[in-house]
């Protein structure tokens, strides 16, 4: 579902043919904004909403031999599963990032990032729980997210916080949907929480992603 698309492409440009040459005319700044992605009824599988925010990233990009400043607005929202004492035992983050195509080029690096790359790039979403390290891929699963089949890579890892180390399991999925890249990352086993009962929960959360 398309929840938000504000200025999806601001003055992307006009193609003109002049004396047999094609030129791309761009405004000084081009902005791409993702639609929001969230989890529907997360409470039904024991997760509560924690944070939602926009992350704006600006970079210089070259298209048709012209360099312009491109601003990308990513939407990030996080959910937590807490134990009876309020300690987070699992976290689930959804990120939507816009496709950035100028003169036939895809300029958003998310397009080419593997699931391991995505985990590295968006690991700051889990910094509150400690340092994620020792990431080792263990399997790939097929799940449906926003109506599309997704390869979900599952990793073993550790989280270290204040001298304490926990073994965790991380699941990462990515699909293209309605002009955006939608990424879901789930971490379970935080603060020593049991690992054996949440495979189904992770799959349920992935299936509940709405965009």
N, C-alpha and C positions, 0 to 999 in steps of 0.2 A: 504494500500500500504506500502510495506516495504521500508522505506526511509534510515534507517541507522541501521546497526548491526555490531559494531566493536568489535571483540574479544568477541562475545556473551558468550562463555565459554572459558576461558583461562586455559588449562590444568585441566579440570574437574576431570579427573582421569581414572584409569584403574582398572577393577575388576579382581582379580587373585584368584584362588583357590589353597591354599597351605595346605597340610596335612588335608584336609577336612574342612578347615576354609576359609571364604571369607573375604578378606581384601580390603579396599579402599585406593589406593595410590593417594595422592593429593600433588600438589606443595605447597610451603609455602604460596602463595597468589593466590586466585581464584577471577577472575573479571567477572562481569556480566554487560553488557551495554544495555540499552533499545534502541529501534528504536525511532526516533523522531515522535512525534505526533503534528499535527497542525490543524488549521481551514482553510478550503479552501474558498476563496472569502468571507472573513469575512466582507469586506467593503460593500457587497451587502445588509447586514442587519445592517449597521451603526456602525460596530466595526473596529477599527484599531489596528494593531500589536503594542504592547508596549515593551515587553521584551521576550527574549529566553535565557535559560542558562542550563548548566549541573550542577547537584547537586550530589556530590560523598559522599557516606556514607560507612564507614568501620566498621565492627563488627567481633567479634570472633564467630565462629559457629562450632558445633560439629556434625560430621557425621561418622558413622561406628567407633565410639570410637576414632576418631581423631579430634583434634581441629586445625582449620586453620583460617587465616584472610580472610574474604570475603569482597570485595569491590563492591558496587552496584552503578551504574551511572544512575540517573533518569534524564529525560528530562522534563523541565518545560517551558511552553510558555504562555504568557498572552496577552489579548486583552481588549481594553477599548471602551466604548461608551461615547462620550463627548457631552455636551450641546454646544450651540452657543458660550458661553464665555470660552470654553475649560475645564470646570469642569467635571470630570468623574461622570456619573450617573449610570453606570453599568460596571462590569468587568467579564471576562470569562477566566478561567485558565484551561489548559489541561496539565496533567502529565502522562508520560509513565514510568513505573517502571518494570524492568525485573523479570520474574519468576526465582527463585533461587532454583534449585533442586539438591541436593547431596544425593546419596545413598537412593533415593526414598523419601527424606524429602523435603518439601517446607520450605525454610528458610526466605523468604521475608514476613514480617508481613502484608504487604498490602493485601496478599491473604485472610486474615481473618478479616480485618478491615471492619466494617459496614460503611454506608454512613456518619453517625454521627462521627465515628472515623476518617474517611478520612478528614472531615471538620476540626476536631480538629488538626490533624497532619499537614495539609497543609494550616492552617489558616494564617501562616506567609506571604503567598502570598498576603494577603489583609491588612497587617499591615500599609501600607502607607495611608490607609483610616481611620484608627482608630482601636479601640479594639472591636472585635466581641463578643457579649455576649447574654444572655437570649435566647438561641437557643431552639426552640420548634418545633417538627415535626408536620406538618399539613396534608400532603397527600403524596401518592405515585402515580407516573405516569409511563406508559410504553412508551419508546421512542427507536428508532433505532440508534445505534452508531457503526460505523465501520462495518455495516452490521449485527450487533447482537442486540437482544432485551435486553434492559437495564431497571432495576428498577430505576427510578429517584425519589429520596426522596426530598421533598420540605419542607423547614423549614422557620418559621418566626424567626427573630432575630433583634438585635439592634447593631448599630455601634456608638461608642462614640469617638469623636475627639475634643480636645481642648474645652471641656465643652459642645459641641453640640452633640445631640443624634438624630439619624435617624433610622426609622423603615425600615428594609430591608427584602427581600425574597431571600433565598439561595437554589439553586438546585444542587444536587450531584448525579453523575452517575459513575458506574464502570463496565467494562467488561474485559474479558480475550481475547486477540487477538494476534495470531502469537508469542507466547512466552513472551508476556508482559501483564501487567495490565494497562489499559488505564482509566484514571480518568478525569472527567470533572466537574468543579465547577463554577457555575454562581452566581453572586450577583447583585441584582438590587435594586434601591432605594437609592443609595449613594448620599450624599449631598442634600437630600430632593427631589430627582427625582421622578416623578410619577411612581407608581407601577402597574397601571392597564393595561398597553399596551404592556408589554414585555413578556408575557407567550409564545406567538408564536415565538418571537425572540430567547428565550432560547432554545426552541425545534429545531428551525432552526440551531442554532449553534451546538447543540449536533449532529444533522444529518450531519453537514459539517465537523466533526472531521475526519481527515485522518491520517492513521498510516501505 
